[in-house]
Amino acid sequence: MDINLFRILVTVAGLLSFFAIAVWAWGKPAQKGFDEAAMQPINDDDLPHGQAGSEK
């Protein structure tokens, strides 16, 4: 195996990994978890001042 074949294999593996992560991120099963994470800062607004973050 020469260096060019190794470079091709690494490039193809990286491209396939990218597409796999993209499909996972935009898939329906992951959507619920991402929606909950996106709403977390808004849902924490009902806490009294000083409990949600660090005090100065």
PDB file of N, CA, C and O in Angstrom:
ATOM      1  N   MET A   1       0.852  -1.165   0.000  1.00  0.00           N
ATOM      2  CA  MET A   1       0.000   0.000   0.000  1.00  0.00           C
ATOM      3  C   MET A   1       0.903   1.235   0.000  1.00  0.00           C
ATOM      4  O   MET A   1       1.754   1.400   0.875  1.00  0.00           O
ATOM      5  N   ASP A   2       0.703   2.085  -0.984  1.00  0.00           N
ATOM      6  CA  ASP A   2       1.495   3.302  -1.017  1.00  0.00           C
ATOM      7  C   ASP A   2       0.756   4.432  -0.304  1.00  0.00           C
ATOM      8  O   ASP A   2      -0.385   4.263   0.125  1.00  0.00           O
ATOM      9  N   ILE A   3       1.405   5.567  -0.183  1.00  0.00           N
ATOM     10  CA  ILE A   3       0.868   6.683   0.590  1.00  0.00           C
ATOM     11  C   ILE A   3      -0.391   7.263  -0.050  1.00  0.00           C
ATOM     12  O   ILE A   3      -1.277   7.730   0.666  1.00  0.00           O
ATOM     13  N   ASN A   4      -0.490   7.246  -1.364  1.00  0.00           N
ATOM     14  CA  ASN A   4      -1.662   7.810  -2.032  1.00  0.00           C
ATOM     15  C   ASN A   4      -2.916   6.986  -1.764  1.00  0.00           C
ATOM     16  O   ASN A   4      -3.996   7.548  -1.582  1.00  0.00           O
ATOM     17  N   LEU A   5      -2.790   5.678  -1.737  1.00  0.00           N
ATOM     18  CA  LEU A   5      -3.932   4.836  -1.410  1.00  0.00           C
ATOM     19  C   LEU A   5      -4.382   5.086   0.028  1.00  0.00           C
ATOM     20  O   LEU A   5      -5.580   5.130   0.307  1.00  0.00           O
ATOM     21  N   PHE A   6      -3.440   5.248   0.924  1.00  0.00           N
ATOM     22  CA  PHE A   6      -3.765   5.553   2.320  1.00  0.00           C
ATOM     23  C   PHE A   6      -4.492   6.891   2.422  1.00  0.00           C
ATOM     24  O   PHE A   6      -5.459   7.013   3.174  1.00  0.00           O
ATOM     25  N   ARG A   7      -4.041   7.886   1.680  1.00  0.00           N
ATOM     26  CA  ARG A   7      -4.697   9.203   1.685  1.00  0.00           C
ATOM     27  C   ARG A   7      -6.126   9.105   1.163  1.00  0.00           C
ATOM     28  O   ARG A   7      -7.032   9.737   1.706  1.00  0.00           O
ATOM     29  N   ILE A   8      -6.329   8.325   0.124  1.00  0.00           N
ATOM     30  CA  ILE A   8      -7.672   8.139  -0.431  1.00  0.00           C
ATOM     31  C   ILE A   8      -8.583   7.471   0.596  1.00  0.00           C
ATOM     32  O   ILE A   8      -9.723   7.895   0.788  1.00  0.00           O
ATOM     33  N   LEU A   9      -8.086   6.438   1.248  1.00  0.00           N
ATOM     34  CA  LEU A   9      -8.895   5.733   2.248  1.00  0.00           C
ATOM     35  C   LEU A   9      -9.261   6.639   3.417  1.00  0.00           C
ATOM     36  O   LEU A   9     -10.389   6.589   3.908  1.00  0.00           O
ATOM     37  N   VAL A  10      -8.329   7.459   3.865  1.00  0.00           N
ATOM     38  CA  VAL A  10      -8.610   8.384   4.966  1.00  0.00           C
ATOM     39  C   VAL A  10      -9.630   9.429   4.532  1.00  0.00           C
ATOM     40  O   VAL A  10     -10.520   9.778   5.308  1.00  0.00           O
ATOM     41  N   THR A  11      -9.518   9.928   3.320  1.00  0.00           N
ATOM     42  CA  THR A  11     -10.471  10.911   2.811  1.00  0.00           C
ATOM     43  C   THR A  11     -11.872  10.318   2.704  1.00  0.00           C
ATOM     44  O   THR A  11     -12.844  10.951   3.116  1.00  0.00           O
ATOM     45  N   VAL A  12     -11.984   9.130   2.163  1.00  0.00           N
ATOM     46  CA  VAL A  12     -13.291   8.472   2.033  1.00  0.00           C
ATOM     47  C   VAL A  12     -13.881   8.177   3.410  1.00  0.00           C
ATOM     48  O   VAL A  12     -15.080   8.362   3.617  1.00  0.00           O
ATOM     49  N   ALA A  13     -13.063   7.723   4.348  1.00  0.00           N
ATOM     50  CA  ALA A  13     -13.552   7.452   5.702  1.00  0.00           C
ATOM     51  C   ALA A  13     -14.041   8.734   6.370  1.00  0.00           C
ATOM     52  O   ALA A  13     -15.059   8.716   7.062  1.00  0.00           O
ATOM     53  N   GLY A  14     -13.340   9.831   6.177  1.00  0.00           N
ATOM     54  CA  GLY A  14     -13.766  11.112   6.737  1.00  0.00           C
ATOM     55  C   GLY A  14     -15.068  11.598   6.131  1.00  0.00           C
ATOM     56  O   GLY A  14     -15.935  12.110   6.839  1.00  0.00           O
ATOM     57  N   LEU A  15     -15.207  11.440   4.824  1.00  0.00           N
ATOM     58  CA  LEU A  15     -16.433  11.855   4.144  1.00  0.00           C
ATOM     59  C   LEU A  15     -17.628  11.021   4.603  1.00  0.00           C
ATOM     60  O   LEU A  15     -18.707  11.561   4.845  1.00  0.00           O
ATOM     61  N   LEU A  16     -17.437   9.718   4.721  1.00  0.00           N
ATOM     62  CA  LEU A  16     -18.518   8.854   5.201  1.00  0.00           C
ATOM     63  C   LEU A  16     -18.887   9.178   6.646  1.00  0.00           C
ATOM     64  O   LEU A  16     -20.063   9.145   7.009  1.00  0.00           O
ATOM     65  N   SER A  17     -17.899   9.488   7.463  1.00  0.00           N
ATOM     66  CA  SER A  17     -18.174   9.867   8.850  1.00  0.00           C
ATOM     67  C   SER A  17     -18.973  11.164   8.909  1.00  0.00           C
ATOM     68  O   SER A  17     -19.905  11.285   9.704  1.00  0.00           O
ATOM     69  N   PHE A  18     -18.614  12.125   8.076  1.00  0.00           N
ATOM     70  CA  PHE A  18     -19.338  13.391   8.028  1.00  0.00           C
ATOM     71  C   PHE A  18     -20.803  13.176   7.658  1.00  0.00           C
ATOM     72  O   PHE A  18     -21.697  13.721   8.305  1.00  0.00           O
ATOM     73  N   PHE A  19     -21.044  12.387   6.626  1.00  0.00           N
ATOM     74  CA  PHE A  19     -22.419  12.133   6.206  1.00  0.00           C
ATOM     75  C   PHE A  19     -23.198  11.354   7.266  1.00  0.00           C
ATOM     76  O   PHE A  19     -24.388  11.603   7.457  1.00  0.00           O
ATOM     77  N   ALA A  20     -22.555  10.431   7.946  1.00  0.00           N
ATOM     78  CA  ALA A  20     -23.232   9.673   8.998  1.00  0.00           C
ATOM     79  C   ALA A  20     -23.635  10.587  10.151  1.00  0.00           C
ATOM     80  O   ALA A  20     -24.737  10.457  10.684  1.00  0.00           O
ATOM     81  N   ILE A  21     -22.767  11.499  10.537  1.00  0.00           N
ATOM     82  CA  ILE A  21     -23.090  12.434  11.618  1.00  0.00           C
ATOM     83  C   ILE A  21     -24.191  13.392  11.180  1.00  0.00           C
ATOM     84  O   ILE A  21     -25.072  13.720  11.975  1.00  0.00           O
ATOM     85  N   ALA A  22     -24.155  13.848   9.926  1.00  0.00           N
ATOM     86  CA  ALA A  22     -25.193  14.750   9.425  1.00  0.00           C
ATOM     87  C   ALA A  22     -26.555  14.069   9.406  1.00  0.00           C
ATOM     88  O   ALA A  22     -27.552  14.680   9.793  1.00  0.00           O
ATOM     89  N   VAL A  23     -26.616  12.827   8.969  1.00  0.00           N
ATOM     90  CA  VAL A  23     -27.888  12.088   8.952  1.00  0.00           C
ATOM     91  C   VAL A  23     -28.390  11.884  10.376  1.00  0.00           C
ATOM     92  O   VAL A  23     -29.587  12.018  10.634  1.00  0.00           O
ATOM     93  N   TRP A  24     -27.499  11.565  11.296  1.00  0.00           N
ATOM     94  CA  TRP A  24     -27.900  11.383  12.696  1.00  0.00           C
ATOM     95  C   TRP A  24     -28.418  12.695  13.284  1.00  0.00           C
ATOM     96  O   TRP A  24     -29.427  12.696  13.990  1.00  0.00           O
ATOM     97  N   ALA A  25     -27.744  13.809  13.002  1.00  0.00           N
ATOM     98  CA  ALA A  25     -28.115  15.092  13.601  1.00  0.00           C
ATOM     99  C   ALA A  25     -29.468  15.582  13.103  1.00  0.00           C
ATOM    100  O   ALA A  25     -30.221  16.188  13.865  1.00  0.00           O
ATOM    101  N   TRP A  26     -29.787  15.332  11.849  1.00  0.00           N
ATOM    102  CA  TRP A  26     -31.051  15.799  11.293  1.00  0.00           C
ATOM    103  C   TRP A  26     -32.123  14.717  11.266  1.00  0.00           C
ATOM    104  O   TRP A  26     -33.174  14.910  10.655  1.00  0.00           O
ATOM    105  N   GLY A  27     -31.882  13.602  11.905  1.00  0.00           N
ATOM    106  CA  GLY A  27     -32.871  12.531  11.941  1.00  0.00           C
ATOM    107  C   GLY A  27     -33.948  12.792  12.982  1.00  0.00           C
ATOM    108  O   GLY A  27     -33.754  13.591  13.898  1.00  0.00           O
ATOM    109  N   LYS A  28     -35.057  12.131  12.843  1.00  0.00           N
ATOM    110  CA  LYS A  28     -36.186  12.303  13.759  1.00  0.00           C
ATOM    111  C   LYS A  28     -35.881  11.884  15.200  1.00  0.00           C
ATOM    112  O   LYS A  28     -36.302  12.591  16.115  1.00  0.00           O
ATOM    113  N   PRO A  29     -35.176  10.779  15.457  1.00  0.00           N
ATOM    114  CA  PRO A  29     -34.946  10.385  16.855  1.00  0.00           C
ATOM    115  C   PRO A  29     -34.140  11.411  17.653  1.00  0.00           C
ATOM    116  O   PRO A  29     -34.369  11.566  18.853  1.00  0.00           O
ATOM    117  N   ALA A  30     -33.217  12.102  17.023  1.00  0.00           N
ATOM    118  CA  ALA A  30     -32.391  13.073  17.736  1.00  0.00           C
ATOM    119  C   ALA A  30     -33.109  14.407  17.919  1.00  0.00           C
ATOM    120  O   ALA A  30     -32.683  15.224  18.735  1.00  0.00           O
ATOM    121  N   GLN A  31     -34.170  14.639  17.188  1.00  0.00           N
ATOM    122  CA  GLN A  31     -34.858  15.930  17.207  1.00  0.00           C
ATOM    123  C   GLN A  31     -35.403  16.271  18.589  1.00  0.00           C
ATOM    124  O   GLN A  31     -35.304  17.423  19.013  1.00  0.00           O
ATOM    125  N   LYS A  32     -35.970  15.312  19.295  1.00  0.00           N
ATOM    126  CA  LYS A  32     -36.556  15.575  20.612  1.00  0.00           C
ATOM    127  C   LYS A  32     -35.499  16.060  21.599  1.00  0.00           C
ATOM    128  O   LYS A  32     -35.730  17.023  22.330  1.00  0.00           O
ATOM    129  N   GLY A  33     -34.363  15.413  21.626  1.00  0.00           N
ATOM    130  CA  GLY A  33     -33.293  15.824  22.533  1.00  0.00           C
ATOM    131  C   GLY A  33     -32.760  17.210  22.214  1.00  0.00           C
ATOM    132  O   GLY A  33     -32.457  17.986  23.120  1.00  0.00           O
ATOM    133  N   PHE A  34     -32.645  17.525  20.930  1.00  0.00           N
ATOM    134  CA  PHE A  34     -32.165  18.842  20.537  1.00  0.00           C
ATOM    135  C   PHE A  34     -33.192  19.922  20.878  1.00  0.00           C
ATOM    136  O   PHE A  34     -32.818  21.025  21.277  1.00  0.00           O
ATOM    137  N   ASP A  35     -34.479  19.616  20.724  1.00  0.00           N
ATOM    138  CA  ASP A  35     -35.514  20.582  21.079  1.00  0.00           C
ATOM    139  C   ASP A  35     -35.514  20.868  22.575  1.00  0.00           C
ATOM    140  O   ASP A  35     -35.667  22.017  22.986  1.00  0.00           O
ATOM    141  N   GLU A  36     -35.345  19.834  23.387  1.00  0.00           N
ATOM    142  CA  GLU A  36     -35.281  20.034  24.834  1.00  0.00           C
ATOM    143  C   GLU A  36     -34.066  20.873  25.218  1.00  0.00           C
ATOM    144  O   GLU A  36     -34.166  21.742  26.084  1.00  0.00           O
ATOM    145  N   ALA A  37     -32.936  20.627  24.594  1.00  0.00           N
ATOM    146  CA  ALA A  37     -31.725  21.400  24.883  1.00  0.00           C
ATOM    147  C   ALA A  37     -31.887  22.858  24.447  1.00  0.00           C
ATOM    148  O   ALA A  37     -31.372  23.760  25.107  1.00  0.00           O
ATOM    149  N   ALA A  38     -32.593  23.092  23.352  1.00  0.00           N
ATOM    150  CA  ALA A  38     -32.799  24.452  22.874  1.00  0.00           C
ATOM    151  C   ALA A  38     -33.723  25.240  23.792  1.00  0.00           C
ATOM    152  O   ALA A  38     -33.575  26.455  23.921  1.00  0.00           O
ATOM    153  N   MET A  39     -34.669  24.568  24.429  1.00  0.00           N
ATOM    154  CA  MET A  39     -35.617  25.247  25.310  1.00  0.00           C
ATOM    155  C   MET A  39     -35.114  25.391  26.744  1.00  0.00           C
ATOM    156  O   MET A  39     -35.753  26.076  27.544  1.00  0.00           O
ATOM    157  N   GLN A  40     -34.008  24.776  27.086  1.00  0.00           N
ATOM    158  CA  GLN A  40     -33.528  24.784  28.462  1.00  0.00           C
ATOM    159  C   GLN A  40     -33.257  26.194  29.001  1.00  0.00           C
ATOM    160  O   GLN A  40     -33.647  26.464  30.137  1.00  0.00           O
ATOM    161  N   PRO A  41     -32.621  27.105  28.271  1.00  0.00           N
ATOM    162  CA  PRO A  41     -32.425  28.451  28.823  1.00  0.00           C
ATOM    163  C   PRO A  41     -33.741  29.180  29.076  1.00  0.00           C
ATOM    164  O   PRO A  41     -33.852  29.950  30.030  1.00  0.00           O
ATOM    165  N   ILE A  42     -34.720  28.944  28.238  1.00  0.00           N
ATOM    166  CA  ILE A  42     -36.012  29.600  28.406  1.00  0.00           C
ATOM    167  C   ILE A  42     -36.752  29.005  29.596  1.00  0.00           C
ATOM    168  O   ILE A  42     -37.403  29.740  30.339  1.00  0.00           O
ATOM    169  N   ASN A  43     -36.668  27.708  29.792  1.00  0.00           N
ATOM    170  CA  ASN A  43     -37.354  27.058  30.899  1.00  0.00           C
ATOM    171  C   ASN A  43     -36.732  27.395  32.245  1.00  0.00           C
ATOM    172  O   ASN A  43     -37.400  27.250  33.268  1.00  0.00           O
ATOM    173  N   ASP A  44     -35.484  27.836  32.287  1.00  0.00           N
ATOM    174  CA  ASP A  44     -34.829  28.200  33.538  1.00  0.00           C
ATOM    175  C   ASP A  44     -35.165  29.614  33.985  1.00  0.00           C
ATOM    176  O   ASP A  44     -34.695  30.037  35.041  1.00  0.00           O
ATOM    177  N   ASP A  45     -35.958  30.360  33.228  1.00  0.00           N
ATOM    178  CA  ASP A  45     -36.265  31.739  33.576  1.00  0.00           C
ATOM    179  C   ASP A  45     -37.156  31.864  34.796  1.00  0.00           C
ATOM    180  O   ASP A  45     -37.222  32.944  35.383  1.00  0.00           O
ATOM    181  N   ASP A  46     -37.843  30.809  35.206  1.00  0.00           N
ATOM    182  CA  ASP A  46     -38.740  30.909  36.345  1.00  0.00           C
ATOM    183  C   ASP A  46     -38.013  30.780  37.687  1.00  0.00           C
ATOM    184  O   ASP A  46     -38.650  30.901  38.733  1.00  0.00           O
ATOM    185  N   LEU A  47     -36.716  30.539  37.686  1.00  0.00           N
ATOM    186  CA  LEU A  47     -35.961  30.446  38.929  1.00  0.00           C
ATOM    187  C   LEU A  47     -35.655  31.848  39.457  1.00  0.00           C
ATOM    188  O   LEU A  47     -35.464  32.773  38.667  1.00  0.00           O
ATOM    189  N   PRO A  48     -35.606  32.017  40.771  1.00  0.00           N
ATOM    190  CA  PRO A  48     -35.253  33.326  41.329  1.00  0.00           C
ATOM    191  C   PRO A  48     -33.849  33.742  40.904  1.00  0.00           C
ATOM    192  O   PRO A  48     -33.004  32.904  40.592  1.00  0.00           O
ATOM    193  N   HIS A  49     -33.621  35.029  40.898  1.00  0.00           N
ATOM    194  CA  HIS A  49     -32.328  35.566  40.484  1.00  0.00           C
ATOM    195  C   HIS A  49     -31.219  35.053  41.395  1.00  0.00           C
ATOM    196  O   HIS A  49     -31.359  35.071  42.618  1.00  0.00           O
ATOM    197  N   GLY A  50     -30.127  34.601  40.805  1.00  0.00           N
ATOM    198  CA  GLY A  50     -28.992  34.121  41.575  1.00  0.00           C
ATOM    199  C   GLY A  50     -28.910  32.613  41.661  1.00  0.00           C
ATOM    200  O   GLY A  50     -27.851  32.083  41.997  1.00  0.00           O
ATOM    201  N   GLN A  51     -29.984  31.905  41.372  1.00  0.00           N
ATOM    202  CA  GLN A  51     -29.949  30.450  41.446  1.00  0.00           C
ATOM    203  C   GLN A  51     -29.609  29.806  40.107  1.00  0.00           C
ATOM    204  O   GLN A  51     -29.047  28.711  40.076  1.00  0.00           O
ATOM    205  N   ALA A  52     -29.938  30.461  39.013  1.00  0.00           N
ATOM    206  CA  ALA A  52     -29.716  29.857  37.704  1.00  0.00           C
ATOM    207  C   ALA A  52     -28.264  29.967  37.252  1.00  0.00           C
ATOM    208  O   ALA A  52     -27.774  29.093  36.536  1.00  0.00           O
ATOM    209  N   GLY A  53     -27.575  31.021  37.657  1.00  0.00           N
ATOM    210  CA  GLY A  53     -26.201  31.209  37.203  1.00  0.00           C
ATOM    211  C   GLY A  53     -25.286  31.568  38.352  1.00  0.00           C
ATOM    212  O   GLY A  53     -25.662  31.461  39.519  1.00  0.00           O
ATOM    213  N   SER A  54     -24.099  31.990  38.017  1.00  0.00           N
ATOM    214  CA  SER A  54     -23.142  32.362  39.063  1.00  0.00           C
ATOM    215  C   SER A  54     -23.431  33.775  39.547  1.00  0.00           C
ATOM    216  O   SER A  54     -23.896  34.626  38.789  1.00  0.00           O
ATOM    217  N   GLU A  55     -23.151  34.003  40.803  1.00  0.00           N
ATOM    218  CA  GLU A  55     -23.365  35.326  41.385  1.00  0.00           C
ATOM    219  C   GLU A  55     -22.113  36.159  41.219  1.00  0.00           C
ATOM    220  O   GLU A  55     -20.998  35.636  41.234  1.00  0.00           O
ATOM    221  N   LYS A  56     -22.303  37.463  41.060  1.00  0.00           N
ATOM    222  CA  LYS A  56     -21.153  38.364  40.883  1.00  0.00           C
ATOM    223  C   LYS A  56     -20.750  38.989  42.183  1.00  0.00           C
ATOM    224  O   LYS A  56     -19.803  39.774  42.222  1.00  0.00           O
TER     225      LYS A  56
END
